[in-house]
Amino acid sequence: AQSVTQLGSHVSVSEGALVLLRCNYSSSVPPYLFWYVQYPNQGLQLLLKYTTGATLVKGINGFEAEFKKSETSFHLTKPSAHMSDAAEYFCAVSVNNFNKFYFGSGTKLNVKP
Amino acid sequence: EPEVTQTPSHQVTQMGQEVILRCVPISNHLYFYWYRQILGQKVEFLVSFYNNEISEKSEIFDDQFSVERPDGSNFTLKIRSTKLEDSAMYFCASSGVRDGETQYFGPGTRLLVL
């Protein structure tokens, strides 16, 4: 079975500071890993994904994440936070095409001026 | 850019009433999903659907729930007799052959059962 843990339900950073949102997963087979962002009153928008190949993946809006198998982690980072990054971020795992997703609890990112 | 749409955005209903939540997946997608998120909890998988039949369903998806693709564009979730605990945000998602590992989500329908 698969599961996802996101450490920190709320993270607050200053504008211009590094953003680090943590995601650890559990999977008995090689996982597919995703980060989605949800802005207020909107749906889940795909930020980035890892399936195979390069373990450092880049997404939209300057975000990137690194798949670390030894640590079972897929942390999301952005070098410099912008006010527009304030949203809720969800990490998700699946194991095959067209397979159900398992989501983490989400992390709400607050960006202070 | 193609996107998944859902209607209504909000629905309030009385306990015991039937509700139908509607989704229009991305047009060339063949795989469809429903998830729900109870306030303050994780997004949970409900059901997946392919080729006019359910591929997989969770234990949440009991006999009160059903899904249908009534025509070439809509995908619906019906709850026959709503309970208070069905209050949640319901997300529809779809995926296509080109990038089958990725699911594209709609904006959600917030259901409130009174």
Interface residues (C-beta under 8 A of the other chain):
Chain A: Y32 F34 Y36 N41 Q42 G43 L44 Q45 L46 K49 T51 F90 A92 S94 N96 N97 F98 N99 K100 F101 Y102 F103 G104 S105 G106
Chain B: V4 Q6 Y31 Y33 Y35 Q41 K42 V43 E44 F45 S48 Y50 S55 E56 S58 F91 A93 S95 G100 E101 T102 Q103 Y104 F105 G106 P107 G108
